[in-house]
Amino acid sequence: MPGFDYRAQDCNGRSCRGVQEADSPRHARQLLRERGLLPSHVGPAKHQGTRARGFAHGTSLAAGELALLTLQLSTLIQAGLPLEESLRAVAAQSEKRRISALLSAVRTQVMEGHALATALGGFPRAFPELYRATVAAGERSGHLGFVLEQLAAYTEARHASRQRIQLALVYPMILMVSSLAIVGFLLGYVVPDVVKIFVDSGQPLPLLTRGMILLSDGLRDHGLLLLGLLAILGLLARWALLQPSLRLRGHALVLRLPLLGKVLRTMEAARFASTLAILGKSAVPLVDALDIAAAVIGNLTIRARMHDVARAVTEGGTLTRALEQSGDIPPMMLHMIASGERAGELDSMLARAAEQQEKTLAARIGLVVSLFEPVMLVLMGGVVLLIVMAILLPILSLNQLVS
């Protein structure tokens, strides 16, 4: 929404000035009078539009926020409101200033004659390529409200799936951090005080006890140095991930891991299928949809192979054959896509395949979590057992000497 500089007098006759957002100078004067001000000058704000647009350009939206505003916009458009009025209403309903400013900036570009997808393209951090392509297809087909409703459901489903994965990993991470903290406390504070008695006695200590003493002394004397080295290694790993070649090798290596690799493949397959389904339902051409769906994939190795799939389809190959050659799509999903191609219902079969992959993903994540918990407990129990044995062995040696 554009802004207007104003000079006015309040009810006490004092002069004031500022910026009032409104659709027109007349609307700005009306809003000022409603605030109890008597305007003497109202004009376009200098550089205000540039500042607002620059502020909104850096705005990013969480998946939940994007799903909510998309659903609100879809409801208003399907109710018959013009696009400009719908954008204005959603911006006014938002309680967050950054979202309101973002939608106002989009509305300003729409009022200047741009298409909605073009206006959204000015804010790539808030509206990803998948979102913009789907909106563009909805505008071309004349069913923007319906397409936005599907897009809101898709965004919400992706957000819910991401939340399920994060919640599944919370308990294992808490267990791992707690285990490391307990072991560090035992080695840093408990073991030295207990073993000091045996060291002062002058008797020869068992090998396990001597090793535990060395480890404990190392942690106490060089703990900060070790933390610094770990921080440096973390920064080096982050730098390596920013290098395209090293990042590609790392992503390829992750796919070869015994259990995690299968989980990642299932996750990317589900994301690819659901993205392709929503684009197909929105009447996006298959080749364009394949390129967009490939760009959504997080793993660079699989992303490159999906771009090869798009290239193969462009050259006249079938989608099923191209996906089969990539080797990243599970056989059951390939059968469902093949049947969808033969029956002419590729979009619905892709949606069903994505749903089936989501269930498989949830089962595999549950398996990984169920295996991780007992492994962590066994490891922690083994470490504690070693610490207890290191303390008990000198005691048993003293008893033997006394007897």
C-alpha positions in Angstrom: 0.0 0.0 0.0 1.5 3.4 -0.9 2.3 6.0 1.7 1.6 9.7 1.8 3.5 12.4 3.6 1.2 14.7 5.6 1.2 17.8 7.7 -1.8 18.3 10.0 -3.0 19.8 13.3 -4.3 17.8 16.2 -7.3 18.6 18.4 -5.2 20.9 20.5 -4.0 22.9 17.5 -0.4 21.5 17.5 1.3 20.8 14.2 2.4 17.3 13.4 3.7 15.4 10.4 4.3 11.8 9.3 3.4 9.1 6.8 0.0 7.7 6.3 -0.6 4.5 4.3 -3.7 4.6 2.0 -4.9 3.8 -1.4 -5.1 7.4 -2.6 -4.6 11.0 -1.2 -8.3 11.2 -0.6 -8.3 8.0 1.3 -5.3 9.3 3.3 -7.2 12.5 4.3 -10.2 10.4 5.4 -8.0 8.2 7.6 -6.3 11.3 9.1 -9.7 12.8 9.9 -10.7 9.6 11.6 -7.7 9.9 13.8 -8.8 13.3 14.9 -6.3 15.2 12.7 -7.0 18.2 10.4 -4.6 17.7 7.3 -3.2 20.8 5.6 -1.0 18.9 3.1 -1.1 15.3 1.8 1.4 14.2 -0.9 3.2 11.0 -2.1 5.9 10.0 0.4 9.4 10.5 -0.9 11.3 7.2 -1.4 8.7 5.5 0.7 7.8 2.9 -1.9 11.4 2.1 -2.4 12.1 1.6 1.3 9.0 -0.5 1.8 9.8 -2.7 -1.2 13.4 -3.1 0.0 12.2 -4.1 3.4 9.8 -6.6 2.0 12.3 -8.0 -0.4 14.4 -9.5 2.4 11.3 -11.0 4.2 11.1 -14.8 4.5 8.0 -16.7 5.4 7.8 -19.9 7.5 5.9 -22.8 5.9 3.0 -22.3 8.4 2.8 -18.6 7.6 2.8 -19.2 3.9 0.1 -21.9 4.1 -2.1 -19.6 6.2 -2.0 -16.5 4.0 -2.4 -18.7 0.9 -5.5 -20.3 2.4 -6.9 -16.9 3.3 -6.2 -15.5 -0.1 -7.8 -18.6 -1.7 -11.0 -18.2 0.4 -11.4 -14.5 -0.5 -10.8 -15.0 -4.2 -13.2 -18.0 -4.4 -15.8 -15.8 -2.6 -15.7 -13.4 -5.6 -13.4 -10.6 -4.2 -11.0 -9.0 -6.7 -7.4 -9.9 -6.3 -6.4 -6.4 -5.1 -9.1 -6.4 -2.4 -8.2 -9.9 -1.3 -4.5 -8.9 -0.9 -5.5 -5.8 1.0 -7.8 -7.8 3.3 -5.2 -10.5 4.1 -2.6 -7.8 4.7 -4.9 -6.1 7.1 -5.7 -9.3 9.0 -2.1 -10.2 9.5 -0.8 -9.4 13.0 2.8 -9.4 11.9 4.1 -6.2 10.5 6.6 -7.9 8.1 3.9 -10.1 6.5 1.6 -7.1 6.2 4.3 -5.1 4.5 5.1 -8.0 2.2 1.5 -8.4 1.0 1.2 -4.6 0.7 4.2 -4.5 -1.6 2.8 -7.4 -3.7 -0.5 -5.6 -3.9 1.2 -2.4 -5.1 2.8 -4.3 -8.0 -0.5 -5.9 -8.9 -2.2 -2.5 -8.9 0.6 -1.3 -11.3 -0.6 -4.0 -13.8 1.7 -6.9 -13.0 0.4 -10.5 -12.8 0.3 -12.0 -9.3 3.1 -14.5 -10.2 5.2 -11.7 -11.5 4.6 -9.6 -8.4 5.5 -12.6 -6.2 8.7 -13.1 -8.2 10.1 -9.9 -6.7 10.2 -11.6 -3.3 11.9 -15.0 -3.9 12.8 -15.5 -0.2 9.1 -15.5 0.7 7.7 -17.2 -2.3 9.8 -20.1 -3.7 9.8 -21.1 -7.4 7.3 -23.9 -6.9 4.9 -21.5 -5.4 5.3 -18.9 -8.2 5.0 -21.4 -11.0 1.8 -22.9 -9.5 0.3 -19.4 -9.1 1.2 -18.6 -12.7 -0.5 -21.8 -13.9 -3.6 -20.8 -11.9 -3.7 -17.4 -13.5 -3.4 -18.9 -17.0 -6.2 -21.4 -16.4 -8.5 -18.9 -14.7 -8.9 -21.0 -11.6 -6.6 -19.1 -9.3 -8.7 -19.6 -6.2 -8.8 -23.4 -6.6 -5.1 -23.6 -7.3 -4.3 -21.5 -4.3 -6.4 -23.8 -2.2 -4.4 -26.8 -3.4 -1.2 -24.9 -2.9 -2.2 -24.1 0.7 -2.9 -27.8 1.4 0.4 -28.8 -0.2 2.4 -26.2 1.9 0.6 -27.3 5.1 1.3 -31.0 4.4 5.0 -30.3 3.8 5.1 -28.3 7.0 3.4 -31.1 8.9 5.8 -33.7 7.5 8.8 -31.6 8.4 7.5 -31.2 11.9 7.0 -34.9 12.3 10.6 -35.6 11.4 11.8 -32.9 13.8 9.7 -34.2 16.6 10.9 -37.8 16.0 14.5 -36.6 16.3 14.0 -34.6 19.5 14.2 -37.4 22.0 17.3 -39.1 20.4 19.1 -35.8 20.4 18.2 -35.1 24.0 19.3 -38.6 25.0 22.7 -38.2 23.2 23.4 -34.8 24.7 22.5 -36.0 28.2 24.7 -39.1 27.8 27.7 -37.0 26.7 27.1 -34.5 29.6 26.9 -37.3 32.2 30.0 -39.1 30.9 31.9 -35.8 30.8 30.8 -35.0 34.4 31.9 -38.4 35.6 35.3 -38.2 33.9 35.9 -34.6 34.8 34.9 -34.5 38.5 34.0 -38.0 39.9 36.8 -40.2 38.7 39.7 -37.9 39.8 38.5 -37.5 43.3 37.8 -41.3 43.8 40.9 -42.5 42.1 43.2 -40.0 44.0 43.0 -42.3 47.1 44.5 -45.2 45.2 47.1 -43.0 43.6 48.3 -41.7 47.0 48.5 -45.2 48.3 51.4 -45.9 46.0 50.2 -49.3 44.9 50.4 -50.3 41.2 47.1 -49.5 39.4 45.3 -51.7 36.8 45.7 -50.7 33.2 42.0 -49.7 32.9 42.3 -47.4 35.9 45.5 -45.7 34.5 43.8 -45.2 31.2 40.8 -43.7 32.8 43.0 -41.3 34.9 44.8 -40.2 31.7 41.5 -39.6 29.9 40.1 -37.7 32.9 43.3 -35.5 33.3 43.2 -34.8 29.6 39.6 -33.6 29.8 40.3 -31.4 32.8 43.5 -29.9 31.5 42.6 -29.6 27.8 38.8 -29.4 27.8 38.6 -25.9 26.5 41.2 -26.7 23.8 39.1 -29.7 22.7 36.0 -27.5 22.5 37.9 -25.0 20.4 39.1 -27.8 18.0 35.5 -29.1 17.7 34.3 -25.5 16.9 37.1 -25.2 14.3 36.1 -28.6 12.8 32.5 -27.5 12.7 33.4 -24.3 10.8 35.6 -26.2 8.4 32.7 -28.7 7.7 30.4 -25.7 7.1 32.9 -24.2 4.7 33.3 -27.5 2.9 29.5 -27.7 2.5 29.5 -24.4 0.8 32.0 -25.7 -1.9 29.9 -27.2 -4.7 32.3 -30.1 -5.5 32.8 -31.1 -1.8 29.1 -30.7 -1.1 28.2 -32.9 -4.0 30.6 -35.6 -2.8 29.2 -35.3 0.7 25.6 -35.7 -0.5 26.7 -38.8 -2.6 28.4 -40.3 0.5 25.3 -39.8 2.7 23.2 -41.8 0.2 25.6 -44.8 0.7 25.1 -45.0 4.5 23.4 -48.2 5.4 20.2 -47.0 7.1 20.2 -43.2 6.7 20.7 -43.4 3.0 17.4 -45.3 2.5 15.6 -42.7 4.7 16.9 -39.8 2.6 16.0 -41.5 -0.7 12.4 -42.1 0.6 12.2 -38.5 1.8 13.4 -37.1 -1.5 11.1 -39.4 -3.5 8.1 -38.3 -1.5 9.0 -34.6 -1.9 9.5 -35.1 -5.7 6.2 -36.9 -6.2 4.1 -34.5 -4.2 5.6 -31.5 -5.9 5.1 -33.0 -9.3 1.5 -33.8 -8.4 0.6 -30.3 -7.3 2.2 -28.8 -10.4 0.4 -31.3 -12.7 -3.0 -30.5 -11.1 -2.2 -26.8 -11.6 -1.8 -27.4 -15.4 2.0 -26.8 -15.4 3.6 -28.5 -18.4 5.3 -31.8 -17.5 8.8 -30.8 -18.6 8.6 -27.5 -16.6 7.1 -29.3 -13.7 10.0 -31.8 -13.7 12.6 -29.0 -13.6 10.8 -27.3 -10.7 10.3 -30.5 -8.8 14.0 -31.4 -9.3 15.0 -28.0 -7.9 13.0 -28.6 -4.7 15.0 -31.7 -3.9 17.6 -31.1 -1.2 20.2 -33.8 -2.1 22.4 -32.5 -4.9 23.1 -36.0 -6.3 19.5 -36.9 -6.6 18.7 -33.4 -7.9 21.2 -33.8 -10.8 19.7 -37.1 -11.7 16.1 -35.6 -11.7 17.3 -32.9 -14.1 18.5 -35.7 -16.3 15.0 -37.2 -16.1 13.5 -33.9 -17.2 16.0 -33.8 -20.1 15.1 -37.4 -21.1 11.3 -36.6 -21.1 12.0 -33.5 -23.2 13.8 -35.7 -25.8 10.6 -37.9 -26.1 11.1 -40.6 -23.4 8.5 -41.7 -21.0 8.5 -40.5 -17.4 8.5 -44.0 -16.0 11.5 -45.1 -18.1 13.5 -42.0 -17.2 12.8 -42.4 -13.5 13.7 -46.1 -13.6 17.1 -45.2 -15.1 17.8 -42.7 -12.4 17.6 -45.4 -9.7 16.3 -43.1 -7.0 12.6 -43.9 -7.2 11.3 -47.1 -5.3 9.8 -49.9 -7.5 6.3 -49.5 -6.0 6.2 -45.9 -6.8 7.4 -46.6 -10.4 4.6 -49.1 -10.9 2.1 -46.5 -9.7 3.5 -43.8 -12.0 3.5 -46.2 -15.0 -0.2 -47.1 -14.4 -1.0 -43.4 -14.1 0.7 -42.7 -17.5 -1.1 -45.5 -19.2 -4.5 -44.5 -17.8 -4.0 -40.8 -18.3 -4.3 -40.0 -14.6 -0.7 -39.2 -13.8 -1.5 -36.4 -11.4 -3.7 -38.4 -9.1 -1.4 -41.4 -9.2 1.6 -39.1 -8.3 -0.4 -37.8 -5.3 -1.2 -41.4 -4.2 2.4 -42.4 -4.7 3.5 -39.4 -2.6 1.1 -40.4 0.2 2.4 -43.9 0.1 6.0 -42.7 0.3 5.1 -40.4 3.2 3.9 -43.5 5.1 7.0 -45.4 4.2 9.1 -42.5 5.4 7.3 -42.3 8.7 7.9 -46.1 9.2 11.6 -45.8 8.4 12.1 -42.8 10.6 10.4 -44.7 13.4 12.7 -47.7 12.8 15.8 -45.5 12.9 14.6 -43.8 16.2 13.7 -47.2 17.7 17.2 -48.5 16.9 19.0 -45.3 18.0 17.5 -45.3 21.5 18.7 -48.8 22.7 22.1 -48.2 20.9 22.6 -45.0 22.9 21.5 -46.7 26.1 23.9 -49.6 25.6 26.8 -47.3 24.7 26.1 -45.2 27.8 25.8 -48.2 30.0 29.1 -49.6 28.6 30.9 -46.3 29.3 29.5 -46.1 32.8 30.5 -49.8 33.3 34.1 -49.0 32.3 34.2 -46.1 34.7 32.9 -48.3 37.6 35.3 -51.0 36.8 38.2 -48.6 36.8 37.2 -47.6 40.3 36.4 -51.1 41.6 39.6 -52.8 40.3 41.9 -51.0 42.7 39.5 -51.7 45.6 39.6 -55.4 44.7 43.4 -55.3 44.6 43.6 -53.7 48.1 41.3 -56.4 49.5 43.6 -59.1 48.0 46.6 -57.4 49.5 44.9 -57.2 52.9 43.8 -60.8 52.9 
